[in-house]
Amino acid sequence: MFARGFLARLAGFIILAAGAGAAFASGTVAHLSGSLSVQRADGTSSILARNSPVNAGDVLTTEADSYAQINFTDGSSMTLRPNSTVRVEAYNFNREQPQNDNSFLRLVKGGMRTVTGLIGRRGNQDAYKIGTNQATIGIRGSSGDTLDCSEGCPGVTPTSGKLPQGVYHATHTGAYIVQNDAGSVLVNPGQTAYVKDSSTPPSILGKDPGMGLSELPFSLGVPPGGPGECVVR
């Protein structure tokens, strides 16, 4: 009897602990099409499913033909495109402490679409940033797409494999600031910025270089006139 009671209490503790971990997560996997893996800060790796927690320090990777949307606790979202890797470098959100807001997503390779939430809109405007291999992108209450093709990015979008190497960013709403040691540029709605390398200042392109952003299986708040979403089957 004692053993059964002890095991029952132990099982209950494990369930509560797991639930607490999910409750305090930075975000969750809201939508998933294909395969998404994570390497945690403690070095463990696993395959994620819908409703899986995402935390600061996680490295998220999608496989070919895979898309994953992560919803964060401040109301922001990001959609990872195929063959992409993002590290959640930092995330801190407490409704009662806006002065401590912090979100830093590092796009290691591939592409993602971002829509901001409360972080960066209240208090410190520099609290929400995206890091890439060639530049840092500051966000001002907005939505946009970022591709890091520093070493090429075939399969990220239907046409991304044809892009010259570098970092690309397209703003859909609001504004983004793309900057590196060589300079900075404000990217307004409908504009696309390009960074060839870390020693070349960011520039605004005269037209879409062929990023191929229209294919996404889930919509992320892009208004009429922005890139549409096509369901991937």
VOBA-1610 file (N, C-alpha, C; in pm, whole numbers, padded with zeros to 5 digits, always signed):
BEGIN
Met+00084-00120+00000Met+00000+00000+00000Met+00088+00126+00000Phe+00188+00125+00088Phe+00277+00241+00095Phe+00347+00266-00039Ala+00395+00153-00101Ala+00466+00166-00228Ala+00374+00223-00336Arg+00247+00171-00340Arg+00154+00222-00442Arg+00124+00370-00419Gly+00108+00409-00290Gly+00080+00548-00258Gly+00197+00639-00295Phe+00318+00591-00267Phe+00437+00668-00299Phe+00451+00688-00449Leu+00429+00578-00527Leu+00439+00588-00672Leu+00333+00681-00730Ala+00214+00677-00671Ala+00108+00766-00719Ala+00144+00911-00694Arg+00199+00939-00574Arg+00238+01076-00544Arg+00353+01120-00635Leu+00447+01030-00661Leu+00560+01061-00748Leu+00513+01092-00889Ala+00420+01011-00941Ala+00367+01035-01074Ala+00296+01170-01081Gly+00222+01201-00975Gly+00153+01329-00971Gly+00250+01445-00970Phe+00360+01430-00896Phe+00462+01535-00891Phe+00525+01557-01027Ile+00553+01448-01098Ile+00614+01459-01230Ile+00521+01531-01326Ile+00391+01497-01321Ile+00294+01561-01409Ile+00285+01709-01377Leu+00280+01744-01247Leu+00274+01884-01208Leu+00399+01960-01252Ala+00514+01897-01236Ala+00639+01962-01276Ala+00642+01988-01426Ala+00595+01890-01505Ala+00591+01907-01649Ala+00495+02019-01686Gly+00382+02021-01620Gly+00286+02127-01646Gly+00339+02263-01609Ala+00412+02272-01498Ala+00471+02399-01457Ala+00575+02445-01558Gly+00654+02350-01613Gly+00753+02387-01712Gly+00689+02446-01835Ala+00576+02384-01878Ala+00506+02436-01995Ala+00445+02572-01965Ala+00395+02588-01841Ala+00328+02713-01805Ala+00424+02831-01807Phe+00552+02807-01773Phe+00650+02915-01767Phe+00735+02922-01893Ala+00694+02853-02000Ala+00769+02855-02125Ala+00762+02992-02189Ser+00862+03024-02269Ser+00862+03151-02343Ser+00755+03152-02451Gly+00729+03035-02508Gly+00629+03024-02612Gly+00592+02880-02636Thr+00505+02857-02733Thr+00463+02721-02767Thr+00455+02707-02919Val+00465+02582-02964Val+00447+02552-03106Val+00298+02557-03135Ala+00255+02659-03208Ala+00112+02678-03236Ala+00066+02600-03358His+00151+02594-03460His+00119+02521-03584His+00245+02452-03632Leu+00228+02336-03695Leu+00343+02261-03743Leu+00304+02182-03867Ser+00385+02197-03971Ser+00368+02120-04093Ser+00503+02061-04127Gly+00521+01931-04104Gly+00650+01868-04126Gly+00721+01839-03996Ser+00854+01858-03994Ser+00937+01819-03880Ser+01010+01939-03819Leu+01002+01949-03686Leu+01071+02056-03611Leu+01146+01991-03495Ser+01276+02017-03487Ser+01357+01963-03378Ser+01410+02076-03292Val+01448+02042-03169Val+01502+02141-03077Val+01625+02085-03007Gln+01724+02170-02988Gln+01834+02140-02898Gln+01822+02236-02781Arg+01801+02181-02661Arg+01779+02263-02543Arg+01911+02317-02490Ala+01901+02413-02400Ala+02021+02474-02342Ala+02104+02373-02265Asp+02040+02265-02214Asp+02114+02164-02139Asp+02179+02060-02230Gly+02166+02077-02362Gly+02231+01987-02457Gly+02143+01875-02507Thr+02026+01855-02449Thr+01936+01750-02495Thr+01865+01793-02623Ser+01827+01694-02704Ser+01759+01721-02830Ser+01633+01637-02839Ser+01533+01688-02910Ser+01409+01614-02928Ser+01333+01668-03048Ile+01231+01593-03087Ile+01141+01635-03193Ile+01019+01699-03127Leu+00981+01816-03174Leu+00868+01888-03115Leu+00739+01859-03190Ala+00629+01878-03118Ala+00495+01862-03175Ala+00415+01987-03147Arg+00295+01994-03196Arg+00210+02108-03166Arg+00187+02115-03015Asn+00190+02235-02960Asn+00175+02265-02816Asn+00301+02237-02735Ser+00411+02195-02799Ser+00537+02178-02726Ser+00588+02314-02680Pro+00648+02320-02560Pro+00702+02448-02511Pro+00831+02485-02581Val+00855+02615-02590Val+00980+02670-02644Val+01034+02766-02540Asn+01165+02758-02513Asn+01225+02838-02407Asn+01348+02913-02455Ala+01389+03013-02381Ala+01513+03083-02409Ala+01628+02983-02406Gly+01718+02995-02503Gly+01830+02902-02515Gly+01806+02790-02613Asp+01679+02770-02656Asp+01647+02664-02751Asp+01699+02697-02890Val+01748+02595-02961Val+01784+02606-03101Val+01683+02523-03180Leu+01603+02589-03263Leu+01495+02525-03338Leu+01536+02506-03483Thr+01510+02388-03538Thr+01549+02357-03675Thr+01437+02287-03748Thr+01403+02338-03866Thr+01306+02272-03952Thr+01378+02193-04060Glu+01314+02085-04104Glu+01369+02004-04212Glu+01311+02052-04346Ala+01345+01983-04453Ala+01293+02018-04585Ala+01141+02012-04587Asp+01079+02107-04654Asp+00933+02113-04668Asp+00860+02122-04534Ser+00924+02179-04433Ser+00865+02188-04299Ser+00850+02334-04257Tyr+00739+02363-04190Tyr+00710+02497-04140Tyr+00665+02485-03995Ala+00702+02581-03912Ala+00660+02581-03772Ala+00631+02722-03725Gln+00516+02742-03664Gln+00483+02873-03607Gln+00493+02866-03456Ile+00569+02958-03398Ile+00587+02968-03253Ile+00515+03094-03206Asn+00426+03079-03109Asn+00359+03193-03047Asn+00421+03218-02911Phe+00467+03341-02886Phe+00531+03376-02760Phe+00432+03443-02665Thr+00469+03448-02538Thr+00376+03492-02434Thr+00340+03640-02442Asp+00419+03720-02515Asp+00388+03863-02528Asp+00294+03890-02646Gly+00254+03782-02717Gly+00166+03798-02832Gly+00239+03800-02965Ser+00372+03793-02964Ser+00448+03789-03089Ser+00449+03647-03145Ser+00481+03637-03274Ser+00487+03508-03341Ser+00603+03505-03439Met+00652+03385-03465Met+00748+03367-03575Met+00716+03236-03644Thr+00729+03238-03776Thr+00712+03117-03855Thr+00846+03082-03918Leu+00895+02964-03888Leu+01018+02914-03947Leu+00987+02849-04082Arg+01066+02884-04182Arg+01053+02823-04314Arg+01137+02695-04321Pro+01127+02617-04429Pro+01205+02493-04442Pro+01356+02519-04436Asn+01430+02418-04393Asn+01577+02423-04389Asn+01629+02544-04314Ser+01565+02573-04201Ser+01599+02694-04125Ser+01633+02659-03980Thr+01719+02743-03922Thr+01758+02727-03782Thr+01754+02862-03711Val+01686+02866-03597Val+01677+02987-03515Val+01712+02952-03372Arg+01792+03036-03310Arg+01822+03021-03168Arg+01749+03133-03092Val+01675+03094-02989Val+01611+03193-02901Val+01717+03237-02801Glu+01793+03340-02839Glu+01906+03383-02756Glu+01860+03434-02620Ala+01753+03512-02620Ala+01703+03568-02494Ala+01554+03595-02507Tyr+01482+03578-02396Tyr+01340+03612-02394Tyr+01300+03638-02250Asn+01244+03756-02228Asn+01193+03789-02094Asn+01071+03879-02110Phe+00958+03835-02056Phe+00835+03913-02063Phe+00757+03896-01934Asn+00731+04007-01867Asn+00650+04011-01746Asn+00560+04133-01759Arg+00430+04113-01759Arg+00336+04224-01780Arg+00357+04337-01681Glu+00404+04303-01561Glu+00421+04404-01457Glu+00556+04474-01461Gln+00648+04426-01548Gln+00783+04482-01551Gln+00828+04509-01695Pro+00764+04604-01762Pro+00800+04632-01903Pro+00945+04677-01920Gln+01004+04732-01814Gln+01142+04779-01824Gln+01240+04664-01842Asn+01196+04541-01813Asn+01283+04423-01826Asn+01255+04343-01953Asp+01169+04393-02040Asp+01138+04322-02164Asp+01264+04295-02246Asn+01270+04176-02307Asn+01385+04141-02390Asn+01350+04022-02479Ser+01369+04037-02608Ser+01353+03926-02701Ser+01460+03937-02808Phe+01542+03833-02820Phe+01647+03832-02921Phe+01647+03696-02990Leu+01611+03696-03118Leu+01606+03575-03198Leu+01722+03577-03296Arg+01804+03473-03296Arg+01917+03469-03390Arg+01885+03372-03503Leu+01871+03427-03624Leu+01848+03344-03743Leu+01983+03291-03790Val+02010+03166-03762Val+02139+03105-03797Val+02146+03080-03947Lys+02037+03031-04004Lys+02031+03009-04148Lys+01884+02995-04188Gly+01856+03017-04316Gly+01721+02998-04366Gly+01636+03123-04353Gly+01508+03103-04324Gly+01418+03217-04322Gly+01308+03205-04219Met+01254+03321-04181Met+01141+03324-04088Met+01061+03452-04108Arg+00933+03443-04075Arg+00846+03560-04072Arg+00819+03594-03926Thr+00822+03721-03893Thr+00800+03765-03755Thr+00686+03866-03749Val+00609+03858-03642Val+00507+03956-03609Val+00528+03994-03463Thr+00542+04122-03435Thr+00574+04163-03298Thr+00453+04158-03206Gly+00483+04151-03076Gly+00381+04157-02972Gly+00404+04278-02884Leu+00393+04260-02754Leu+00408+04372-02662Leu+00554+04414-02643Ile+00646+04318-02651Ile+00787+04353-02637Ile+00828+04442-02754Gly+00887+04556-02724Gly+00926+04652-02826Gly+00821+04758-02853Arg+00700+04735-02802Arg+00593+04834-02821Arg+00570+04916-02694Arg+00610+04863-02582Arg+00591+04934-02455Arg+00729+04954-02394Gly+00759+05073-02353Gly+00889+05097-02290Gly+01001+05100-02392Asn+01096+05010-02378Asn+01218+05010-02459Asn+01192+04958-02600Gln+01206+05046-02700Gln+01184+05006-02839Gln+01292+04914-02892Asp+01406+04910-02824Asp+01516+04824-02868Asp+01512+04686-02802Ala+01402+04653-02737Ala+01394+04528-02662Ala+01374+04406-02752Tyr+01333+04426-02877Tyr+01304+04314-02969Tyr+01398+04323-03088Lys+01482+04221-03106Lys+01579+04223-03215Lys+01594+04085-03277Ile+01638+04087-03403Ile+01673+03965-03475Ile+01820+03975-03512Gly+01896+03871-03483Gly+02036+03866-03522Gly+02054+03775-03642Thr+02142+03814-03735Thr+02179+03731-03848Thr+02331+03728-03857Asn+02384+03657-03956Asn+02529+03648-03971Asn+02592+03779-04017Gln+02513+03866-04082Gln+02570+03986-04141Gln+02519+04116-04080Ala+02410+04111-04003Ala+02350+04233-03950Ala+02255+04201-03837Thr+02220+04306-03760Thr+02118+04296-03657Thr+01997+04377-03702Ile+01878+04325-03674Ile+01755+04388-03720Ile+01673+04429-03600Gly+01647+04558-03586Gly+01562+04610-03482Gly+01420+04625-03532Ile+01324+04604-03444Ile+01185+04596-03485Ile+01104+04706-03418Arg+01012+04764-03493Arg+00926+04871-03443Arg+00780+04835-03467Gly+00721+04746-03387Gly+00581+04711-03396Gly+00537+04674-03535Ser+00582+04560-03584Ser+00573+04534-03726Ser+00566+04386-03760Ser+00558+04358-03891Ser+00566+04221-03941Ser+00657+04222-04063Gly+00732+04114-04081Gly+00825+04109-04194Gly+00886+03972-04210Asp+00960+03956-04318Asp+01030+03831-04349Asp+01179+03855-04355Thr+01256+03762-04299Thr+01401+03770-04301Thr+01458+03640-04355Leu+01551+03650-04448Leu+01622+03534-04502Leu+01771+03555-04480Asp+01837+03457-04420Asp+01983+03460-04409Asp+02038+03358-04507Cys+02083+03409-04619Cys+02140+03325-04725Cys+02290+03349-04735Ser+02354+03373-04621Ser+02498+03402-04620Ser+02579+03291-04683Glu+02531+03168-04672Glu+02598+03054-04734Glu+02503+02983-04828Gly+02409+03061-04884Gly+02306+03003-04971Gly+02189+02953-04888Cys+02071+02949-04949Cys+01956+02897-04875Cys+01860+02824-04969Pro+01908+02717-05034Pro+01818+02640-05121Pro+01706+02573-05041Gly+01586+02576-05097Gly+01474+02506-05034Gly+01404+02583-04925Val+01452+02703-04890Val+01386+02782-04786Val+01255+02839-04841Thr+01260+02891-04962Thr+01141+02927-05039Thr+01159+02864-05177Pro+01054+02866-05262Pro+01069+02805-05394Pro+01178+02867-05481Thr+01218+02993-05452Thr+01316+03061-05536Thr+01442+03105-05461Ser+01450+03076-05331Ser+01560+03128-05250Ser+01697+03074-05293Gly+01700+02958-05355Gly+01826+02901-05398Gly+01895+02981-05508Lys+01820+03070-05573Lys+01876+03151-05682Lys+01927+03287-05634Leu+01904+03319-05507Leu+01945+03450-05455Leu+02096+03458-05435Pro+02158+03573-05465Pro+02298+03592-05428Pro+02314+03581-05277Gln+02428+03538-05232Gln+02451+03521-05089Gln+02439+03654-05016Gly+02389+03647-04892Gly+02370+03766-04811Gly+02246+03753-04726Val+02208+03862-04662Val+02089+03866-04577Val+01985+03957-04642Tyr+01861+03911-04643Tyr+01750+03986-04703Tyr+01642+04009-04598His+01582+04126-04602His+01468+04151-04513His+01361+04231-04587Ala+01237+04182-04583Ala+01122+04251-04642Ala+01026+04292-04530Thr+00990+04419-04526Thr+00896+04469-04426Thr+00755+04470-04485His+00660+04415-04408His+00520+04415-04451His+00441+04526-04382Thr+00459+04540-04251Thr+00393+04648-04176Thr+00494+04706-04077Gly+00467+04830-04033Gly+00558+04893-03937Gly+00690+04928-03999Ala+00798+04906-03927Ala+00932+04939-03977Ala+01036+04852-03907Tyr+01142+04823-03979Tyr+01255+04749-03924Tyr+01381+04832-03949Ile+01479+04820-03862Ile+01608+04886-03880Ile+01714+04777-03898Val+01776+04774-04014Val+01881+04676-04042Val+02015+04747-04026Gln+02102+04693-03940Gln+02228+04762-03914Gln+02342+04664-03889Asn+02462+04707-03926Asn+02586+04638-03891Asn+02693+04743-03868Asp+02818+04702-03855Asp+02925+04797-03825Asp+02948+04897-03938Ala+02899+04863-04059Ala+02923+04951-04174Ala+02814+05054-04195Gly+02699+05038-04129Gly+02591+05134-04148Gly+02457+05078-04108Ser+02351+05153-04136Ser+02215+05111-04103Ser+02117+05168-04204Val+01999+05107-04211Val+01896+05154-04302Val+01759+05123-04242Leu+01664+05215-04259Leu+01527+05195-04214Leu+01449+05130-04328Val+01381+05020-04297Val+01308+04944-04399Val+01159+04960-04374Asn+01093+05037-04457Asn+00951+05067-04442Asn+00865+04964-04515Pro+00732+04967-04494Pro+00644+04869-04561Pro+00661+04868-04712Gly+00670+04748-04767Gly+00687+04732-04910Gly+00830+04739-04957Gln+00924+04764-04866Gln+01065+04772-04903Gln+01140+04645-04865Thr+01251+04620-04936Thr+01337+04506-04909Thr+01480+04555-04892Ala+01544+04513-04783Ala+01683+04548-04758Ala+01773+04428-04788Tyr+01898+04459-04823Tyr+01996+04355-04854Tyr+02129+04389-04789Val+02192+04288-04729Val+02325+04304-04670Val+02415+04197-04730Lys+02513+04239-04808Lys+02601+04144-04874Lys+02690+04071-04774Asp+02751+04147-04682Asp+02837+04089-04579Asp+02849+04188-04465Ser+02919+04150-04359Ser+02926+04233-04239Ser+03004+04362-04258Ser+03085+04370-04363Ser+03163+04491-04388Ser+03099+04582-04492Thr+02982+04543-04543Thr+02910+04623-04643Thr+02784+04679-04580Pro+02759+04810-04592Pro+02640+04867-04530Pro+02512+04814-04593Pro+02405+04799-04513Pro+02276+04755-04567Pro+02224+04856-04669Ser+02148+04807-04768Ser+02091+04895-04870Ser+01948+04853-04901Ile+01870+04947-04953Ile+01734+04918-04997Ile+01737+04880-05144Leu+01678+04765-05177Leu+01674+04720-05315Leu+01560+04790-05389Gly+01577+04806-05518Gly+01475+04873-05597Gly+01352+04787-05618Lys+01367+04655-05606Lys+01255+04564-05623Lys+01283+04434-05551Asp+01181+04352-05540Asp+01196+04219-05479Asp+01295+04139-05563Pro+01403+04089-05502Pro+01503+04015-05579Pro+01461+03873-05614Gly+01340+03834-05572Gly+01294+03698-05596Gly+01300+03613-05471Met+01257+03672-05359Met+01262+03600-05232Met+01161+03487-05225Gly+01051+03497-05298Gly+00952+03388-05301Gly+00883+03368-05169Leu+00830+03476-05111Leu+00777+03472-04974Leu+00631+03429-04965Ser+00564+03407-05077Ser+00419+03388-05073Ser+00376+03253-05017Glu+00465+03157-05011Glu+00426+03022-04971Glu+00445+03000-04821Leu+00333+03003-04748Leu+00330+02971-04605Leu+00201+02897-04576Pro+00206+02794-04492Pro+00084+02718-04463Pro-00006+02781-04358Phe+00042+02885-04288Phe-00041+02951-04189Phe-00018+03101-04198Ser-00126+03176-04186Ser-00120+03321-04198Ser-00067+03382-04071Leu+00015+03488-04086Leu+00070+03557-03969Leu+00048+03708-03979Gly-00077+03747-03982Gly-00109+03888-03967Gly-00059+03981-04073Val-00045+03936-04198Val-00004+04025-04305Val-00128+04085-04368Pro-00139+04216-04377Pro-00260+04281-04425Pro-00277+04268-04575Pro-00394+04306-04628Pro-00414+04305-04773Pro-00304+04386-04842Gly-00252+04331-04950Gly-00143+04397-05021Gly-00008+04336-04988Gly+00001+04268-04873Gly+00124+04200-04838Gly+00126+04063-04903Pro+00234+03986-04883Pro+00243+03853-04943Pro+00131+03764-04894Gly+00072+03690-04984Gly-00033+03597-04944Gly+00024+03468-04891Glu-00062+03379-04846Glu-00019+03251-04794Glu-00082+03139-04877Cys-00003+03044-04918Cys-00053+02929-04989Cys-00037+02806-04901Val-00139+02727-04893Val-00132+02606-04810Val-00040+02506-04877Val+00060+02460-04802Val+00154+02362-04854Val+00100+02223-04829Arg+00089+02144-04932Arg+00033+02009-04916Arg+00142+01904-04937
//
